[in-house]
Amino acid sequence: MDQVCKHIADIAEIKVADELVCEECKKVDGWWVHLRTCQTCGATLCCDSSPAKHMTKHYHHTGHPVASSAEPGEKWLWCYADESFVEYE
């Protein structure tokens, strides 16, 4: 892989969603477009196309830099800190 940031390179095992729901939207009867899973703590939250943008808020609140897509068939990682995107198999 070319130009992979350290945050992504340090991930040894991809965390996957336990449940395909945004943990925060579920609490307030909100809705989401797509889901992301934090690669530090495993939280599954909504994307920036969703009204609440919970995964970005999670990054700003916790500093957990890398999220993966929780959408079936999508295999990629995004690092908020370095704005780095990587697809994987």
C-alpha atoms as one frame of an Amber mdcrd trajectory, in Angstrom:
protein
   0.000   0.000   0.000   1.276   3.423  -0.916   0.994   6.397   1.411  -0.888
   4.626   4.201  -0.976   6.730   7.356   0.363   5.336  10.619  -3.100   5.173
  12.212  -4.349   2.827   9.486  -1.074   0.907   9.235  -1.246   0.138  12.971
  -4.612  -1.663  12.669  -4.017  -5.409  13.025  -7.647  -6.570  12.866 -10.686
  -4.798  11.434 -13.494  -4.307  13.958 -16.947  -5.006  12.511 -20.382  -3.819
  13.626 -22.234  -6.019  16.110 -25.507  -4.529  14.941 -26.288  -2.448  11.848
 -27.692   0.552  13.721 -26.265   3.902  14.770 -25.883   3.566  18.541 -26.563
   7.282  19.105 -29.437   7.709  16.615 -31.145   4.700  18.183 -31.176   6.486
  21.566 -33.067   9.504  20.182 -35.181   7.800  17.505 -33.021   9.388  14.808
 -32.151   8.041  11.377 -28.997   7.478   9.349 -27.850   7.024   5.755 -24.737
   4.844   6.185 -22.877   3.385   9.136 -19.233   3.478  10.190 -17.387   1.444
  12.843 -14.685   3.007  15.013 -11.499   0.988  14.797 -10.408   1.997  18.295
 -13.483   1.162  20.390 -15.856  -0.599  17.983 -18.704   1.938  18.234 -20.985
   1.897  15.185 -22.300   5.351  14.289 -23.749   7.280  11.349 -21.808   8.909
   8.516 -21.521  12.545   7.425 -24.406  12.115   4.958 -26.645  11.424   7.959
 -28.275  14.349   9.810 -26.408  13.877  13.107 -22.949  12.921  11.741 -22.261
  10.863  14.873 -19.008   9.207  13.701 -17.354  12.574  13.015 -18.565  13.845
  16.398 -17.144  10.671  17.975 -13.750  11.387  16.406 -13.746  14.996  17.666
 -14.847  13.925  21.150 -12.555  10.878  21.596  -9.689  11.386  19.160 -10.248
   7.860  17.777  -8.881   8.446  14.264  -9.950   5.512  12.067 -13.403   4.321
  11.007 -14.409   1.575   8.612 -17.551   1.286   6.558 -20.105  -0.926   8.307
 -22.062  -1.249   5.068 -22.265  -4.789   3.641 -19.863  -5.244   0.731 -17.817
  -2.105   1.470 -14.252  -2.678   2.644 -12.475   0.563   3.357 -10.933   2.593
   6.172 -10.907   6.364   6.680  -8.507   8.188   8.973 -10.002  11.457  10.210
  -6.677  12.708  11.566  -4.748  12.290   8.323  -7.663  12.384   5.848  -6.438
   9.067   4.477  -8.639   6.528   2.659  -7.674   2.884   2.063  -9.607   0.003
   0.519  -8.798  -3.515   1.728  -9.753  -7.082   0.844
